[in-house]
Amino acid sequence: TAGELDNEKANELGIGRAVNDKVTDTVPNYDGYNYYYFVMRDKLSAGLTFNPDSVTITIGEDTLESDKDYYVYADKDDADEDVIGDDTFVIAFENIMDFAVGKDIVVTYSATVNSDAVVGVGANTNEISIDYSNNPTKSERGDVDEDHPGVPANDENHPVGTTPKDFTDTFTTQITIIKSDGTTKEKLNGVE
């Protein structure tokens, strides 16, 4: 199943403000699998900075625990670069099969609009897709990437599919304020 951004498809924020994203999906039908990969990939434009500590995930009534139930890979300067690729961050579920098929998955996180933001007509984009197991005849976990739990070590041994990308746009505008004398309408110099 394809996850979707639950917030509006577009929003407007100023530099330094946080964009709060909410992604919803359901626990997929893993019948016939011994292990099922479920990996969320997110690519933010240069004008958005991911806040890794902002991630929260619930499945049904359960709140998941980071570095136990799911893993966030976001450091391209670290060994995570092999996992992240062109994306900004990846969230890998340790074992989605611990949860009943059809339960609601809710992932929330934020990104901050930074000084590289596109200002004006262009958008600062957030693209998301999900990698998932797609071949029950290869139902084992396959080669395990010991450094990156929840992520397949290679796609040949454990094939995964990828949903189409979904996205949202954040727009930033620039406003120039000129303070002027109320009577003469002349610009006031040195006024902040």
N, C-alpha and C positions, 0 to 999 in steps of 0.2 A: 504494500500500500504506500502511497505517496503522502509524506507529511506536508502540511501546509502552514504558512504563517497565519496565525490567528488574528494578528493585528491588521490594521488597515493596509492596503497595498501601497499607500503613500502617506507621508507625514512631513511636517516642517518643524525643524529645530535649529537653534543657534549653536555656534561653536562653543564647546565646553559642556553642552547638555547631553544627557544620556538618552539613547534610543532603547526602549524596553521592548524586547521581542518575546513572543510566545508562539511556540510551535506545538501543534497538536497532531496526534496520530493515534493508532490503536495497536495493541500487541498483535502481530501478524499470526496467521495460521501456520504453525510450525509442525503440524502433524506429519509424521514420517521422517523427521529429522532427529538425529541424536544431539546435534548442536546447530544453532541458528545465529548467524551473524546479523547484527542490526547496528549500523554505524551511521551517524548523522554527520554530514559534511557541510560546512558553512564558509562562504567566501564573501568577505566584506571589501568594499572599495577602499582606496587609500585614505579617504576622508573619515573613516570610522575605525576606532580602536576598540578591539574586543576586551571586555573586562572578565577574565577567567574566573575570578572569585564570585561572580554574579550568578553562575549556573545553579539552577535548582531543577530537580526532576521528580515528578510524581507519576506513579502508575496506579490507577484506581485510587485507593485511599492511602497507599504506601508512599512515603517520601524516601527516595533513594539516597544512598550515601556515596559521596565522591571517593574515588580510589578503592572502592569495594564493589558497588553495584554498577558503576560506570566510571569511565576515565576520560579526562579532557586533555587532548594533545594540542598545544598551541604555541610551542616554542620552536620557531624555525631555526634558531641558533643552536638548538640542542639536537639530539638524535631523533627528535620527533619529525624532522624534515622529511624523512622517508615515508612517514605515515600521512603527513599533512599535504605534501605535494603543492599544488597551486592554491589550495584552500587556506583560509585564515586559521581555522581550528576544526578539530574533529572530536566528536563525542562518541565513544564506543561503549556499548552495553556489555557487561561481563557475561550475563546469561539471561537473555530476554525470555527464555523458556521457564524461568522461575515464576512467571506471571501468567495468569489465565488469558487465553486467546480472546481478543476483543476488548480487553480492559483499555481504558483511556490512558494515553501517554501525554503528559504535559511537560514541555521543556521551556523554561524561561531563562533569559540572560539579557545582558545589556552591552551596548557599545557606546563609546563617547564620540561625539562629533569633534574632530580635531582640525588643526589649522590647514591640513591638506584637503579639506572638504571642498567639493565643487560648490561654488556660490552662484546663485542665479537660476537659470533655466535648467541646467543639467542636474542629474540626480546622483546621490551617493547610494549605491546599491548594496543589497544584502541578498545573496543567492544561497539556497539550501537544497540539498538532495540527500537521499538515504541509500546507502549500500545495504543489500540484504541477501541472504542465502537464496539461491534460486534453482537448486538441483538436488532433490531429495535422494537421488541415487548415490550422491556423494555426501552422505549425511554426517560423516564424522567431522570433527573439528579441523582436520587437516594439519598442516604445519602451523605450529603456534609461534607467534612472535613473542618471545619471553619478555622483551623490553616494552611491549605495547599490548597488554591484555585487551581482548575484545576485537582485535584487528587481525584478519588473516595474513599469514606470512607470505603467501603467494596465491594468486587467483587460479592458477592451473590446478592445484591440488584441492582447492575448495572454491568453486565458482560462486561469484556474487553478481547480482544485477544492480543497477542504479536507477532510481526513479528520475523522471524529468525534473529539472530545476524549477523551483518556485522562488519568487523574489518579492521584495518590498523596496520602495524607494524613499529616501529621506532627502528633503530639499532644504537648502539653507539660503537665506537671503541676507543681503547686506544693506543696512540702513545708515545713512550718514546724517547726523544731527548737527545742525549749525545753530548755535545760540546767538540770538540777536536782540538788540535793544527793542523793547516793545513800542517805543514811540518813533525812533528814527529808522528802525529796521536795519541798522548797521550791525555787522558782525562784532560780537564781543570777543576780543582777543584775551588769551590766557585763562579763559573760563573752562572749567572741566565739567 
